[in-house]
């Protein structure tokens, strides 16, 4: 009788793949040669906090700057695509595939939407397109790091007086296309009462409790994610 394979074998492969990606990331960072003055200041250790860059209204052009300031930063993929299913219903997936008609035939293109954050008030959203999935993911992650922003957190719910930055300070609305998203402060312990894809953005931004209302085409996940980012940006404008 053939012995059954243990499930730990698959987990070992996943850990090995993650180790390879982390090792490649470390090698790329060690071989980084700064090209901008901001990158040279980061490499020299003159700037150690990203808030100093934002307060000086400086633009970040190198993703390695974010890697050096956020070594423990995390990223996640937003499910913007849909696999082919029976009667039009398919499982959500992070790759959105499109095709272009050419003389040589159909040329596929893959799009990917990635969110990057440190779970402590900083988050960024980026989109990448390529002819293959891996380059699209790398482009999206790089763009998300370049689009990093500060999120104002607080305790704006009238049912909570803890004064801890677990939610947002006040009600705010974001819009993208026909999708509108309203973020409402929630008391401590509520959780993220919002769309599953927007949960990834708020979780990496460090927000733990939220209420929300969505209007318009909520099935368009790209617009929903951008509407969530637009709402978080407005928190900084009205403070």
N, C-alpha and C positions, 0 to 999 in steps of 0.2 A: 504493500500500500504506500502510495506517494505521500510524504509528509506535507502538511499544510504550511503555506508560507505565512510568516508572521507579518503583521502590519507595520512593525517597526522598520522594515526594510525600506518601504516607501518614504517614511519620515526621514530616514537617514539620507536618502537622495535629496529630499527637499533641503535639509540642513546643509548638505554639501553644495547645492546650487546657491543657497544664500551666502555660504562662506566664500564661494568663488566671486559672487557679485561684490561682497564687502571687500575682498582682497583687491579686486580690480579697481574699486573706488579709491582705496588707499594708495595704490600704485599711481593712479592718475593724479591724485592730490600731491604726492611726493614729487612727481615730474612736472608740476605746474610752474610755469614761468609767468609772473604777472606782466600784463601789458598796459594796464592803466595805472594812474597815480594812486587811486584808491586801493587797487590790488597790491601795489608795492607797500603802502602803509599797513595793510593787513598782514602781509608777509613779514614785515619788520616788527610787528607787535605794537604799533602805535595806536591802533584802534582795536578794542576788544569787545565792543558791544554794538549791535546793529542799530540800536536806537540813536547812537551818535551819528550814524550815516543818515538816518531819516530826519533828524533834527537839523542837519546841515543841508537838507534838500539835495543830496547827492544821488546820482543815478548809478545803479549797479549794472555793469555790463559783463561781469564774469561770474559764472555760477560757482566757481571754486571759492569765492568770497563767502558765500553762504555755507559751503561745506566746512570752512575753517571756523566760522562763528557758531554753527549749529552741528557739531559732530554727532549728536544723538537725534537729529531730526528724522522724522518719519514721513513716508509717502504712501498714497493709496490711489487706486484707479477708480474712476467714476464709470459706471456701466452706462455707456451712451449708445451701444449697438444692440442688435438683436439677431440671434441665430435663426436660421430658416426652420420653421415649424409647420406642422399640419394646420391647414385652415388659417394661415397667417399668424398663428401664435407660437412664438419661439422664446427661448430662454434669453434673458438679458446677458450681455457680455461687454467687456470693456473696449472692444474693437468695433469701429464703425467702418464698414467697407463700402466703397463706391467704385464705379467703373466708368471708364471713358472709352468711347468708340473711336478707334483709329484704323488706319489702313492695315496695320499689323494685327489687328484684333482688339479684344477687350483688355485694357490696361487697368488692373485693380489698384486702388489706393486705400490705405488704412489710416484712420484717424484715432487718436487716443487723447483722453482728458485725465490729467493727473493733478492731485492736490498734495501740497507739501506743507508741513507745519511742525512746530516744536511742542504743542500742547500747553503753551504758556503765553498766549496772546499774539502769536505770529503765524500767518498762514498765507499761502499763495496758490494760485490756480493757473495751469498752463495747458496748452493744446499743441499737439504735434502731428504731422502728417508725413507719411513715407510709403514706399512701395512694399515694405515689410513691417511686421508688427514690432520687432525689437527696436529698430531705429526710430519708429514713431513714439515708442515709450520713452526712449532716451531724450528725444527732442521735447516731449511734453514735460518731463521731469526738470530739464534744464530751464524751460520757460517758466515753470512754476516757481523755481528758486529765484529767477530774476524778477518775478511779479510779487515777491514777498511783501507783506504789509503788516502793520500793527493793528490789532483789534482791541477796541476799548471794552473791557469787561466790568461788570459790577453786579449789584443786587437791587434791581429796580422794581421788584414785585412788592405790592402792598401787603402781601401775606407773609413776607419774610423780612426779618430785620437783622440778619446775620452780618451784613456789611462785608461779605466775602465775594471775591470775583468769580462766582460760579455761573452767572448768567450775563445779561446785557443790562445797561443802566436804564434804558427806556425803549418804548415801542418804536420800531423802524420798518420801513417798507423798501423793498428792492424790486427792480423791474428789468426785464430783458426780453425784447420781442413782445409776444403776447402773454408771457408768463409774469405773474406778480406774486411776490412772496412777502408776507408780513411776519416779522419776528416780534414776539411778545415776551417780556420777562416772566420767569416762572419761579416759584419758591423752591427752596432746596429740597432735593429728593424727588423732584418731578421726573427728571430724565429728559431726553431729547424727543419731544412729541413733534416730529417733522418727517419729511420724506427720507427714505433710506439713503439716497445718494447725498442729500444735504447733511445727513448725520455725520458722514465722513469729514466734511468740511468743518463743521462745528466741533467735532471731537478733536481734530488736529489743531484747531484754534484755541482749545482750552475751555470751551463752553460746555457745561455739564447739564444745565436745566434750561429748557426753552419751550414756549408755546408757539404755534405758527398757524397761519391761514394762507392757502394757496388759491390763486385764481388764474383762469386762462388755460392754455395748453400745458397742463402739468406733466404730460407724458413725454414732452420734449426735455430730456434730462440735461442737455447742454444749456438751454435757456434757464432751467431751474437752478443749475449750479451757478451760472453767471448772475442770476438774480440774487442768490444768497450772498455772493461776494459783493454785489452792489449794495445790499443792505448793510453788510459789515463795514463797508467803506463810509457809509453815511453816519455811522456811529462816531467816527473821528471828526466829521465836519460840524456836527451840532454840539459837540462837547466844549 
